[in-house]
Amino acid sequence: MCKRIGIGLLRLSLIAVFVGMAGSEANAQTCSTKYFTGAKCTSWKSLTSSGPKVCAQWCTGSAVCDVLVDGVKEKCEPGRPCPEMSCTAFGTEPVETTTPGVDCTTTLDPSCGILGIGFCLQPGCEPGHTNDECLGPPPSGQPFVHDMALSAYGNVDDCIRHGRCREGLELEAAPDLCPNDNWSFRFTPTIANLQVCYCPGGFERDPLTGDLLDNSQCCADIRRSLLEPGRCVAVFTNNAGVFGQPSCITQQCTLTQDYQLGDVIMYECDPFPPQ
């Protein structure tokens, strides 16, 4: 099952790429990729020397990351912390609000703009209905720069078999970019630095509300402190040796085909930073 949560990263807060974690869940279309054949994947990347492996592919829709995680050790159960993953699109274009001195092509900075195509849809219109009556004024169907990174998160709870789980996350732009409040905005990146992250024990959250705690860290397992509710018993160290951060895989991805609203097209991805 895919989950969809759209977040403008600069409007929420957290560490590193997990800048936003609140929102509602909904079904999202799933990528059909050349790397996935049922539960099989042919392009695995290790997150740590002894930890899980991840296979991730991206397609349009706004931007969907379809992910297999092999080696999940913690079972996700209701009312308990779960392993978590995130998918994030960082921009490659400097905008007015970009941090001074940042090179957006080689740096993962949430203040960089994402180059893409934007569409405003009038009420009752769904992707695939691209006639003039459905589409609003520009930026509909025009190049558009979204001025901040986008992120989505989800619990790793859809497991095909023990230790192998699949998640799908769709990134959505802020809904207030169209001239009328009741119109919906769809944004598809044409080039972005796309990142998938995995936290094996989930993040530190308020056990009552589920909100992230201040200075939330990635936990090594699902155990939580009795003295400080929601805090890790053991904090995770990621594949880069950074304490309290998830393990991540990043690629620079480009949409190499013409895009029409509703198309499901694979992104072509290369290693990041660019070689």
C-alpha positions as a Python dict, from the first residue, in 0.01 Angstrom:
ca = {
    (1, 'M'): (0, 0, 0),
    (2, 'C'): (126, 343, -83),
    (3, 'K'): (100, 635, 150),
    (4, 'R'): (91, 998, 49),
    (5, 'I'): (191, 1291, 261),
    (6, 'G'): (292, 1622, 110),
    (7, 'I'): (506, 1857, 312),
    (8, 'G'): (684, 2185, 246),
    (9, 'L'): (1000, 2131, 444),
    (10, 'L'): (1061, 2490, 545),
    (11, 'R'): (717, 2509, 705),
    (12, 'L'): (786, 2231, 952),
    (13, 'S'): (1090, 2130, 1151),
    (14, 'L'): (1320, 1840, 1226),
    (15, 'I'): (1673, 1730, 1169),
    (16, 'A'): (1838, 1657, 835),
    (17, 'V'): (1590, 1530, 576),
    (18, 'F'): (1310, 1444, 819),
    (19, 'V'): (1199, 1803, 824),
    (20, 'G'): (829, 1733, 830),
    (21, 'M'): (644, 1441, 983),
    (22, 'A'): (285, 1550, 1041),
    (23, 'G'): (-3, 1498, 804),
    (24, 'S'): (-270, 1258, 688),
    (25, 'E'): (-228, 938, 488),
    (26, 'A'): (-396, 848, 161),
    (27, 'N'): (-356, 603, -121),
    (28, 'A'): (-107, 694, -394),
    (29, 'Q'): (-44, 528, -726),
    (30, 'T'): (240, 280, -730),
    (31, 'C'): (539, 290, -963),
    (32, 'S'): (574, 2, -1202),
    (33, 'T'): (948, -11, -1259),
    (34, 'K'): (1196, -225, -1444),
    (35, 'Y'): (1359, -304, -1110),
    (36, 'F'): (1050, -452, -945),
    (37, 'T'): (907, -788, -1049),
    (38, 'G'): (658, -875, -779),
    (39, 'A'): (860, -883, -459),
    (40, 'K'): (1193, -903, -644),
    (41, 'C'): (1436, -619, -688),
    (42, 'T'): (1752, -612, -898),
    (43, 'S'): (1921, -295, -772),
    (44, 'W'): (1989, -313, -398),
    (45, 'K'): (2193, -66, -193),
    (46, 'S'): (2319, -138, 158),
    (47, 'L'): (2241, 120, 425),
    (48, 'T'): (2502, -14, 669),
    (49, 'S'): (2763, -288, 660),
    (50, 'S'): (2538, -526, 854),
    (51, 'G'): (2196, -359, 837),
    (52, 'P'): (1905, -343, 591),
    (53, 'K'): (1930, -311, 215),
    (54, 'V'): (1706, -78, 18),
    (55, 'C'): (1588, -76, -342),
    (56, 'A'): (1419, 248, -442),
    (57, 'Q'): (1284, 380, -770),
    (58, 'W'): (1109, 708, -848),
    (59, 'C'): (827, 787, -1090),
    (60, 'T'): (596, 1078, -1161),
    (61, 'G'): (268, 1132, -992),
    (62, 'S'): (357, 1410, -834),
    (63, 'A'): (679, 1225, -740),
    (64, 'V'): (642, 872, -604),
    (65, 'C'): (920, 669, -443),
    (66, 'D'): (857, 296, -443),
    (67, 'V'): (1082, 121, -194),
    (68, 'L'): (1169, -232, -86),
    (69, 'V'): (1352, -273, 246),
    (70, 'D'): (1518, -608, 315),
    (71, 'G'): (1640, -687, 666),
    (72, 'V'): (1377, -509, 878),
    (73, 'K'): (1420, -642, 1231),
    (74, 'E'): (1150, -457, 1423),
    (75, 'K'): (787, -552, 1369),
    (76, 'C'): (542, -263, 1340),
    (77, 'E'): (251, -310, 1580),
    (78, 'P'): (-34, -71, 1671),
    (79, 'G'): (41, 157, 1963),
    (80, 'R'): (417, 99, 1949),
    (81, 'P'): (702, 277, 1774),
    (82, 'C'): (773, 150, 1422),
    (83, 'P'): (1066, 163, 1183),
    (84, 'E'): (1024, 470, 963),
    (85, 'M'): (1133, 580, 619),
    (86, 'S'): (1119, 908, 433),
    (87, 'C'): (1143, 1023, 74),
    (88, 'T'): (1260, 1376, 4),
    (89, 'A'): (1308, 1590, -305),
    (90, 'F'): (1573, 1860, -274),
    (91, 'G'): (1589, 2129, -539),
    (92, 'T'): (1874, 2216, -774),
    (93, 'E'): (1774, 2578, -844),
    (94, 'P'): (1866, 2884, -635),
    (95, 'V'): (1568, 3103, -544),
    (96, 'E'): (1531, 3426, -347),
    (97, 'T'): (1505, 3239, -17),
    (98, 'T'): (1800, 3005, -80),
    (99, 'T'): (2069, 3012, 187),
    (100, 'P'): (2347, 3249, 68),
    (101, 'G'): (2648, 3069, -77),
    (102, 'V'): (2476, 2732, -123),
    (103, 'D'): (2546, 2542, -447),
    (104, 'C'): (2210, 2377, -505),
    (105, 'T'): (2344, 2132, -763),
    (106, 'T'): (2583, 1966, -517),
    (107, 'T'): (2422, 2039, -178),
    (108, 'L'): (2110, 1897, -13),
    (109, 'D'): (1957, 2219, 111),
    (110, 'P'): (1581, 2255, 176),
    (111, 'S'): (1596, 2620, 72),
    (112, 'C'): (1681, 2533, -289),
    (113, 'G'): (1400, 2543, -545),
    (114, 'I'): (1274, 2238, -736),
    (115, 'L'): (1236, 2279, -1112),
    (116, 'G'): (922, 2108, -1241),
    (117, 'I'): (579, 2141, -1398),
    (118, 'G'): (279, 2276, -1206),
    (119, 'F'): (-94, 2228, -1261),
    (120, 'C'): (-393, 2394, -1095),
    (121, 'L'): (-703, 2171, -1106),
    (122, 'Q'): (-1053, 2305, -1055),
    (123, 'P'): (-1286, 2126, -808),
    (124, 'G'): (-1401, 1782, -922),
    (125, 'C'): (-1114, 1735, -1167),
    (126, 'E'): (-867, 1452, -1130),
    (127, 'P'): (-528, 1392, -1294),
    (128, 'G'): (-591, 1263, -1645),
    (129, 'H'): (-865, 1521, -1712),
    (130, 'T'): (-648, 1783, -1877),
    (131, 'N'): (-908, 1969, -2079),
    (132, 'D'): (-931, 2346, -2056),
    (133, 'E'): (-1234, 2330, -1827),
    (134, 'C'): (-1033, 2146, -1563),
    (135, 'L'): (-704, 2330, -1579),
    (136, 'G'): (-670, 2668, -1417),
    (137, 'P'): (-448, 2956, -1531),
    (138, 'P'): (-66, 2937, -1527),
    (139, 'P'): (132, 2771, -1382),
    (140, 'S'): (-88, 2494, -1525),
    (141, 'G'): (126, 2287, -1762),
    (142, 'Q'): (412, 2537, -1749),
    (143, 'P'): (764, 2514, -1605),
    (144, 'F'): (749, 2609, -1240),
    (145, 'V'): (1001, 2636, -957),
    (146, 'H'): (875, 2517, -618),
    (147, 'D'): (1068, 2725, -368),
    (148, 'M'): (1138, 2459, -105),
    (149, 'A'): (1209, 2088, -66),
    (150, 'L'): (928, 1832, -38),
    (151, 'S'): (918, 1534, 193),
    (152, 'A'): (696, 1242, 292),
    (153, 'Y'): (730, 980, 565),
    (154, 'G'): (575, 648, 653),
    (155, 'N'): (595, 358, 894),
    (156, 'V'): (762, 50, 749),
    (157, 'D'): (464, -178, 810),
    (158, 'D'): (365, -334, 476),
    (159, 'C'): (575, -650, 486),
    (160, 'I'): (573, -910, 213),
    (161, 'R'): (744, -1164, 433),
    (162, 'H'): (953, -1156, 749),
    (163, 'G'): (1220, -889, 716),
    (164, 'R'): (1118, -768, 367),
    (165, 'C'): (881, -473, 351),
    (166, 'R'): (750, -244, 80),
    (167, 'E'): (646, 119, 109),
    (168, 'G'): (531, 378, -140),
    (169, 'L'): (534, 749, -64),
    (170, 'E'): (412, 1039, -279),
    (171, 'L'): (544, 1391, -239),
    (172, 'E'): (292, 1671, -277),
    (173, 'A'): (344, 2044, -302),
    (174, 'A'): (176, 2293, -72),
    (175, 'P'): (-192, 2330, -165),
    (176, 'D'): (-202, 2711, -155),
    (177, 'L'): (-22, 2786, -483),
    (178, 'C'): (-337, 2823, -696),
    (179, 'P'): (-541, 3145, -725),
    (180, 'N'): (-852, 2988, -565),
    (181, 'D'): (-848, 2806, -231),
    (182, 'N'): (-1073, 2524, -351),
    (183, 'W'): (-848, 2433, -645),
    (184, 'S'): (-587, 2159, -605),
    (185, 'F'): (-224, 2200, -704),
    (186, 'R'): (-22, 1919, -862),
    (187, 'F'): (353, 1955, -902),
    (188, 'T'): (592, 1713, -1071),
    (189, 'P'): (970, 1773, -1049),
    (190, 'T'): (1162, 1753, -1375),
    (191, 'I'): (1501, 1743, -1198),
    (192, 'A'): (1574, 1703, -828),
    (193, 'N'): (1810, 1546, -578),
    (194, 'L'): (1594, 1261, -448),
    (195, 'Q'): (1667, 1090, -119),
    (196, 'V'): (1534, 782, 62),
    (197, 'C'): (1609, 744, 435),
    (198, 'Y'): (1549, 460, 679),
    (199, 'C'): (1533, 480, 1060),
    (200, 'P'): (1526, 128, 1211),
    (201, 'G'): (1361, 222, 1541),
    (202, 'G'): (1158, 524, 1438),
    (203, 'F'): (1201, 881, 1559),
    (204, 'E'): (1151, 1021, 1904),
    (205, 'R'): (784, 1118, 1931),
    (206, 'D'): (533, 1221, 2192),
    (207, 'P'): (369, 888, 2289),
    (208, 'L'): (27, 1055, 2321),
    (209, 'T'): (14, 1276, 2011),
    (210, 'G'): (269, 1112, 1782),
    (211, 'D'): (433, 1450, 1722),
    (212, 'L'): (809, 1475, 1700),
    (213, 'L'): (982, 1572, 2019),
    (214, 'D'): (1219, 1869, 2025),
    (215, 'N'): (1557, 1774, 1876),
    (216, 'S'): (1411, 1438, 1777),
    (217, 'Q'): (1664, 1167, 1700),
    (218, 'C'): (1651, 839, 1509),
    (219, 'C'): (1636, 540, 1744),
    (220, 'A'): (1833, 219, 1697),
    (221, 'D'): (1532, 7, 1800),
    (222, 'I'): (1173, 51, 1916),
    (223, 'R'): (1254, 62, 2288),
    (224, 'R'): (1174, 392, 2460),
    (225, 'S'): (1283, 545, 2789),
    (226, 'L'): (1054, 510, 3093),
    (227, 'L'): (1202, 823, 3250),
    (228, 'E'): (1175, 1038, 2936),
    (229, 'P'): (868, 913, 2743),
    (230, 'G'): (926, 895, 2370),
    (231, 'R'): (1304, 922, 2392),
    (232, 'C'): (1531, 649, 2256),
    (233, 'V'): (1690, 393, 2482),
    (234, 'A'): (1959, 355, 2215),
    (235, 'V'): (2025, 620, 1951),
    (236, 'F'): (2101, 511, 1594),
    (237, 'T'): (2429, 587, 1416),
    (238, 'N'): (2380, 604, 1039),
    (239, 'N'): (2583, 479, 742),
    (240, 'A'): (2785, 803, 741),
    (241, 'G'): (2873, 765, 1110),
    (242, 'V'): (2639, 1046, 1219),
    (243, 'F'): (2478, 996, 1560),
    (244, 'G'): (2099, 1020, 1580),
    (245, 'Q'): (2036, 1046, 1202),
    (246, 'P'): (1873, 795, 963),
    (247, 'S'): (2065, 613, 691),
    (248, 'C'): (2005, 763, 348),
    (249, 'I'): (2059, 700, -22),
    (250, 'T'): (2058, 1000, -256),
    (251, 'Q'): (2037, 1024, -636),
    (252, 'Q'): (2007, 1311, -882),
    (253, 'C'): (1703, 1226, -1094),
    (254, 'T'): (1576, 1374, -1419),
    (255, 'L'): (1250, 1338, -1609),
    (256, 'T'): (1369, 1272, -1963),
    (257, 'Q'): (1028, 1244, -2135),
    (258, 'D'): (757, 1498, -2203),
    (259, 'Y'): (510, 1495, -1914),
    (260, 'Q'): (133, 1536, -1916),
    (261, 'L'): (-74, 1544, -1600),
    (262, 'G'): (-153, 1187, -1494),
    (263, 'D'): (142, 1023, -1675),
    (264, 'V'): (340, 764, -1478),
    (265, 'I'): (697, 789, -1604),
    (266, 'M'): (1020, 657, -1455),
    (267, 'Y'): (1288, 906, -1355),
    (268, 'E'): (1641, 850, -1481),
    (269, 'C'): (1873, 866, -1178),
    (270, 'D'): (2248, 907, -1133),
    (271, 'P'): (2466, 904, -820),
    (272, 'F'): (2469, 1211, -596),
    (273, 'P'): (2669, 1423, -570),
    (274, 'P'): (2724, 1435, -948),
    (275, 'Q'): (3041, 1257, -1053),
}
